Structure formats: structure tokens, C-alpha cells
Amino acid sequence: MIGEVEGMRGDGYTASPHAIARSGRASAQEAERIRGVLHDVREAFAEAGRPMGHDQYGAEMEKTYPSMRDGVIAAFETYIDDLDGTGKSLHVSAATYQATDRPEA
């Protein structure tokens, strides 16, 4: 759950800036973990070399292998970008809620 609802007040709710910030940090930590997984995936692809074999079936499958490999890596990169963006957005949201809870005079 992103943030915690503390209770209903009238037509809305009160969000916990601390819970939202905690969720933002969790998203950033997950992005770092996935970066490590992507590193391992890249190494696995590099070590595999030509994994399709050297027969006619392997030669045919190898035609699509580069785009498949690149697609896998791109999906990881997109997921990491999404996690980073979510973490940053939650950080901004937490700061915004914090500012509205304690407006400066």
C-alpha cells in the first residue's frame, strides 16, 4: 500500500507523510535490487555467447535472439525507471503533505 490513511475527515482523508516517504524509500531500494538482477542478467547473456547451438535450428533461432535479449534488458531498464520515478514522486508527495500539515506562517 502506498502511504497510510489515518482516518476520514469530512470528504477526504489524512495521509501519513512518513508512510509515503517510507514507500518512496522502498521503491528506491527495489530499484537498486533490480539493478543488481539486471547486472546478473547481462552477465548471463554475455557468458552464454551463442546459446542456440550450431545446427540449422540454432541458426534460425539466433536470428531472433538479439531482439529477444535486447527486449529483456529493455524491460528491466523500464521497470527500474518506473521504480525510480515512483520513489521520486512519493518523496515529493510526502514533502507536499508534510508542508500542508505544518504550513509556515
Secondary structure, 3 states (H helix, E strand, C coil): CCCCEEEEECCEEEECHHHHHHHHHHHHHHHHHHHHHHHHHHHHHHHHCCCCCCCHHHHHHHCCHHHHHHHHHHHHHHHHHHHHHHHHHHHHHHHHHHHHHCCCC
